[in-house]
């Protein structure tokens, strides 16, 4: 019995020793038991059945986006084009276009050379020379056929002067005399600052015809300042003498000279310039200066100067007053003048 018991014990020990040897790792390290709080590993995904699609029942692994090349924005270009929908919230600032004024400006310095289409204007400008006394006035009308073409009509209403036909022995020879000059003119705008004007003045008794040429200039430099001139550059005699709309006394003197076979002027060269300063939207200060060559003779040159203002209480009404000399070499040529214009 003792031998059998000993054999049994030895067999059990041999089996236990073989089990320990098999469980021991090859590198000689002892296995570490898993922690109690460690979650169990997920079960492996089932292998797709044969004949099914390659994507059927398989999990999709999402790839992460790579980090931007310029993390700190050092190489950022603000002028680089942006794609639509790139999420940019940049504010785009646009500059509003400059709006041009429409209509006929109330500021005289900003007005064009010609009237707008279908606008008409009637004006008078009474003036009087002090010594020898000569007063005169003309009625002027102009109409804008188009913005570029303007038609004008002038009628010399009359004058107060010493009639050259009155005998010398008459003591009181100064009186009012109706005007006898009328004329038609056309102004064509070539540029906003340049126009050409052609006029034909006619004296009724005796019949005399002249030709007037002008190149009106006006440069609007700022919203307050404008320069121009050359409105009545040349005047030529066509028949008998060249009538004028400034002084009826000069027309009367030429008429008497023609009847007495006196040599009369062939015409006049008149170079003039003006400046307009818009002191207020309704008030403009005007200055004018020029030189006139009677009979196109430098020896008969005279210079004139005038300064004043125009006031526009309404957009259709102008009122003005000016002072000046018709001939700077003659003190008696001092001549105040008024101005009234109405537009429709």
KAGIRA-V427126 format. One record per helix or strand of 3 or more residues. SS is the DSSP state (2 for helix, 1 for strand). FROM is the first residue (numbers start at 0). LEN is the number of residues. If there is no record, write none. Layout:
BEGIN
SS,FROM,LEN / SS,FROM,LEN
END
This chain:
BEGIN
2,1,22 / 2,107,3 / 1,119,5 / 1,126,3 / 1,133,11 / 1,148,14 / 1,173,5 / 1,180,11 / 1,193,10 / 1,207,7 / 1,216,4 / 1,224,5 / 1,233,6 / 2,247,12 / 1,266,14 / 1,282,12 / 2,297,3 / 1,300,14 / 1,316,9 / 2,330,3 / 1,333,10
END
